[in-house]
Amino acid sequence: MAIVQAPPTVRTHAPQPGDARDTGIDMVRALCVVGVVLLHAIMVGVTITDGAPVFDNASVGTWWIVPLSWILQVMPLFFVIGGFSGMLAYRRSRQRGGTTRSFVATRIHRLLRPAVITVAIVGAVLLILGMLGTPAELIVVAGFRYGQPLWFLAVFLLCQALLPALVAAHERAPMRTLTVLVAAAIAVDAVRALTGIDALGFANLAFVWLAVQQIGFFLADGRIDALSRRVRIAACIVAVAALLFTFATGVYSPDLIENINPPTAALLLVAVAHTSVMSLHREWLIALSRRPPAAAFRAFVTPRTMTIYLWHMPVLLAMAGITAIVALSQGSELPAVDSIEWWFGRPVWLVTALGCTALVALIFSRIEQTPAPELARSSWRVVVSTLSGLVGIVLLLAFGTTVLTAMLAVGLLVLALHLASREGAPLVALRGRARTAQTRSLRRVTEPEPGDRSEEHEGRAEQEHDPEHTGAPAQGRDGQSHQSDRDRSAGGVRDRQR
């Protein structure tokens, strides 16, 4: 894996605490989110059989999912970017005197606060559908389909909770840490193949995605960009060639969607290829991301990333249900999945899916952008909070989303948010003109010293400067922040002089 080799004294090209956001990375992450929505949208199939709606996975047994998965299987790149952004955010937090506890607690609030609302609403909708007499099997299918994409939330929460420890390991022994994770992922695949027990593969929900996140650390500290173009091109070619070899020999399936459930080491090769290409075109991506159309797209998606991900499946299920209801009411037939008529309708279906998801994200995005409350001051509270959040999500994955499991999951997620907050603090930070004016007035009088910051101040400061924070500072037309840290400091001095 030459892509992560670097001289011992490599110059870091990662943004520094006062630098603007990496708009190129933001745009790639936004494209990844759209790719996920499109992939899941085209896999939704609904037909009418014997006067009843049938919901199917349209990709099962088809040839087109293989090449499509090579284009839209973007999860490895998403986790690479998660590692890149998370490492920069954590380092900035430490430079401001922040703690590991406050970093993880902030991450918990950012990921679980929009999730608890989505799960609660989905559970309520399932209850209403049951009361209206909807066939139980349809409710079960809808709940199962909704819960499937939630694996990402659980794994990403785990990766972010372990990020401080893995950053420390990366700073001590970068290659050794990555090698251990990669070796563990390959070992899991080998044992799974030898025993025939597919359930063993779920151990790679940790090893594969943690290894991919670790690649993002190499990108964040500039080691990958410091490599010559020839080395990065070679790394991409070798990774793709290795993938083709494993496909040809039957080691891994050429369907990259199949390689995600459970994850296989093939995704590591995908991550290397994607990261190489992104690094080779870094400057072009930044320039492209600052053009007005791209900047507008990025400005819409970036602060709503998690909201879009959490809501796109309920939107797709609602679209499928409405389609079936309309067809039944009119006595018409729906085209068979994978037929010519079905494919002719896909462009309209995909555009509608994107538009409806964007509309729903616009409605619920304020939940994601709300700052975290005062953060927990106890490490054990943060640890238990992380475990509570993971158990709540895994409950939906293991048993499907029903009214009962949704209620239990909501309770566990609320408990996680409570534990990640300071004892007695509200789960949602107060906002408003009065609070904002009071905060500005206090800041003009005094600024807390780095060693004397409250957990709330740490959490707010971390969110303001975190390159992955969805509630980022207001951005200009070129997508950059209006103010750097130095600008804010200068503004504070002018306020006090007045």
Protein Blocks (a to p, Z undefined) as FASTA:
>chain_A
ZZlgccfkbccfbdcfklccdfklmmmmmmmmmmmmmmmmmmpccddeehiacdddfkgo
paklmmmmmmmmmklmmmmmmmmmmmmmmmmmmmnopafklmmmmmmmmmmmmmmmmmmm
mmmmmmmmmmnopafklmmmmmmmmmmmmmmmmmmmmmmmmmmmmmmmmmmmmmlmmmmm
mmmmmmmmmmmmmnopaklmmmmmmmmmmmmmmmmmmmmnommmmpcfklmmmmmmmmmm
mmmmmmmnomacfblklmmmccdfklmmmmmmmmmmmmmmmmmmmmmmmpmklmmmmmmm
mmmmmmmmmmmmmmmmmmmmmmmmmmmmnopacddehiaklmmmmmmmmmmmmmmmmmmm
mmmmmmmmpccddddfbfklmmmmmmmmmmmmmmmmmnopafklmmmmmmmmmmmmmmmp
cehiafbdcedjklmmmmmmmmmmpccdfklccfklmmmmmmmmmmkbmbbcdddfkopa
fbdfklmmmmmmmmmmZZ
